[in-house]
Structures are given as C-alpha cells and as structure tokens.
Amino acid sequence: MAGEVFDRLVALLTESGAKFRVIEHEAEGRSEAISVIRGNRPDQAAKAMVLDVRGGGGGKRAVLAILPGSRKLDFAAVAALFEARKCGFASPETAQELTGCVMGAVPPFALNPALAIVVEQDLLANDTLFFNAGRLDRSMELDTKDWLAVAKPRIARIAAS
C-alpha cells in the first residue's frame, strides 16, 4: 500500500512537470527527527494530518491539514473554516483508510477525493517543501509553487500562534 502511494506521487509529479527529488533514508515519521535526517529546517517540512470535521453547516468531512513541521494545529480555526462545530484527529484506522499510508508517512496531497486539503499559509514562505512521500523511508523535496499547482489546497491560517 505504501509503495502504491509513493508510486502515484512520483507519477503525478512527473506528469505535472514538477521539480522534485526523492530522498531515501531510515524509516522515520516524527517531524523533528525526520527534518534532522533530511537536513531541512522544521518549518520547511510539510506535516500532513487527517482530521475529522463535523457539525454545523458543513456536515461531516475528512480534511487533510498541512502545517510547517514546527507548528501545532489550531483545531478551532479549522472547524471555523469548514463551518463545523468540532474538529479533531481522525482515528489512525480512518486516516490510513483515506490516505493509504501509516501515520507519519502521509504526504501533503489529497489523493483521495473524500479528503479536502487546507494548508497553513506560513508554510508557503518556503521555496521548497520536504515531506514523507507515502512511506516512512522515502521523502521528497518539492518546489513550493509546483506543490501549489498540483495539490490545489485551500490556503488559510490554521496553525496555533
């Protein structure tokens, strides 16, 4: 399953003409530790989290929130953005079902149409982004403009201050 997500990402980025490179490394899914291994600043890491957003005018939906690796999520901001009453982490089982990845390996792409995608606008200050690419032992470095063009995220303030 993890190899399938990685292969889909490589194909998607190659077909889109995106500037990226694959980084092979020891298996690691924690943002701070993987940034050290890859040699990037934590604020360049695109940390992806699957959220369960429900209630209010927005109904129930799954959201893929993308944050700088050094930041924490503002759950209330995401709930407000999707006109919901509640926002929390999706269960590990739900997250894996929606993304095809184990926790820590989820890339910043909504490859499943059931996932809405939103990014913290501060992450976009970086020229390139680093992220685990569907596997705990593979990462990518990707041009931020290319990520925006391919991922087409909603841009908002979703990180806690």
C-alpha positions, -999 to +999 in steps of 0.1 A: +000+000+000+027+025+010+047+017-022+015+024-042+011+059-027+048+067-034+045+055-070+013+075-075+031+106-062+061+102-084+038+097-115+017+126-106+046+150-101+065+137-132+034+141-154+029+177-140+065+186-148+071+194-111+107+200-098+112+174-071+138+149-058+134+117-038+154+112-006+159+077+007+165+074+044+159+053+075+123+049+084+111+078+105+077+096+108+082+122+135+085+157+121+115+169+142+135+137+138+130+134+100+139+170+095+173+163+111+178+132+089+168+151+057+188+182+066+159+206+063+146+232+087+114+220+106+095+250+091+102+236+056+086+203+064+050+199+052+034+179+081+001+163+070-027+154+094-060+138+087-088+155+106-125+147+113-145+179+110-182+177+119-214+195+130-227+229+120-234+239+084-205+219+070-218+184+079-191+158+084-160+156+063-124+145+063-098+172+060-060+169+053-044+198+071-008+207+061+014+226+086+050+235+089+067+207+109+075+231+137+039+242+143+008+229+161-027+229+147-054+253+157-084+230+157-109+258+162-096+276+131-101+245+110-136+240+124-145+276+116-130+274+081-153+244+074-183+259+092-182+230+117-187+227+155-160+202+161-126+193+147-103+166+159-078+140+146-093+112+126-087+077+141-054+061+129-076+035+111-097+062+093-065+082+084-049+051+069-080+041+050-083+076+035-046+081+026-033+046+021-004+055+045+006+048+081+007+078+104+039+098+098+041+089+061+011+109+048+022+132+020+007+167+016-016+156-013-053+146-012-050+116-034-085+105-022-114+127-034-130+123+000-103+145+015-104+183+015-070+199+017-060+230+036-025+245+042-012+269+068-002+300+047+031+304+066+044+272+050+042+288+016+070+312+025+095+284+017+109+280-018+108+242-014+089+218+009+101+185+024+077+157+033+074+119+037+062+105+005+037+078+014+065+057+031+084+062+063+117+056+044+111+079+014+108+117+014+106+143-013+119+178-017+094+197-040+093+232-053+065+250-034+050+266-065+048+231-081+031+217-049+005+245-050-002+238-087-006+201-082-022+199-047-045+229-052-050+234-014-072+259+003-049+284+020-057+297+055-044+304+090-047+270+107-016+269+129-018+278+166+001+310+174 
